[in-house]
């Protein structure tokens, strides 16, 4: 099971890297062709990467809070106090 999970994580990482590289290359190419020049292409590529990073971080924080809230709500148990036996001595 551990090997399958590791393989799946590697696949996801590689596909994410490939997709991200293609996206940034397309943004860079579009900026270069619009006349912004190489510096404009780099600036727009980093701006898109920063937006994606902030959006991913926000999503991770939101999902984390949601998971904690759901977990806390479902695992709260009320404990009713019981009367101690009369023969207990300290």
C-alpha positions in Angstrom: 0.0 0.0 0.0 2.8 2.4 0.8 4.4 1.9 -2.6 1.1 2.6 -4.4 0.7 5.8 -2.4 4.2 6.9 -3.1 3.8 6.2 -6.8 0.6 8.2 -6.9 2.2 11.1 -5.2 5.1 11.1 -7.6 2.7 11.0 -10.6 0.7 14.0 -9.2 3.9 15.9 -8.5 5.2 15.3 -12.1 1.9 16.1 -13.7 1.6 19.3 -11.7 5.1 20.4 -12.6 4.5 19.7 -16.3 1.2 21.6 -16.3 2.7 24.5 -14.4 5.6 24.7 -16.7 3.4 24.8 -19.8 1.2 27.4 -18.3 4.0 29.8 -17.4 5.6 29.2 -20.8 2.3 30.2 -22.5 2.0 33.3 -20.3 5.6 34.2 -21.1 5.2 33.6 -24.9 2.0 35.7 -25.0 3.7 38.6 -23.2 6.7 38.4 -25.6 4.4 38.4 -28.6 2.3 41.3 -27.4 5.4 43.5 -27.4 6.2 43.6 -23.7 9.7 42.2 -24.3 11.6 39.7 -22.2 11.4 41.6 -19.0 7.6 42.0 -19.4 7.3 38.3 -20.0 9.2 37.5 -16.9 7.2 39.9 -14.8 3.9 38.5 -16.0 5.1 34.9 -15.5 6.1 35.6 -11.9 2.8 37.5 -11.3 0.8 34.5 -12.5 2.9 32.2 -10.4 2.4 34.4 -7.3 -1.4 34.5 -7.9 -1.5 30.7 -8.2 0.6 30.3 -5.1 -1.5 32.6 -3.0 -4.7 31.0 -4.2 -3.3 27.5 -3.4 -2.3 28.7 0.1 -5.7 30.2 0.7 -7.4 27.0 -0.4 -5.2 24.9 1.9 -5.9 27.1 4.9 -9.7 27.1 4.2 -9.8 23.3 3.8 -7.7 22.8 6.9 -10.0 24.9 9.0 -13.0 23.1 7.6 -11.5 19.8 8.4 -10.7 20.8 12.0 -14.2 22.2 12.5 -15.9 19.1 11.2 -13.6 16.9 13.2 -14.2 18.8 16.4 -17.9 18.9 15.9 -18.2 15.1 15.3 -15.9 14.0 18.2 -17.2 16.1 21.0 -18.6 13.8 23.7 -20.4 14.8 26.9 -19.1 13.1 30.0 -21.7 12.8 32.7 -20.2 12.9 36.2 -20.6 9.8 38.3 -21.0 9.7 42.0 -17.8 8.3 43.7 -18.3 5.1 45.8 -18.8 5.7 49.4 -15.9 3.5 50.6 -13.1 5.4 48.7 -10.4 6.8 51.1 -7.5 9.0 50.3 
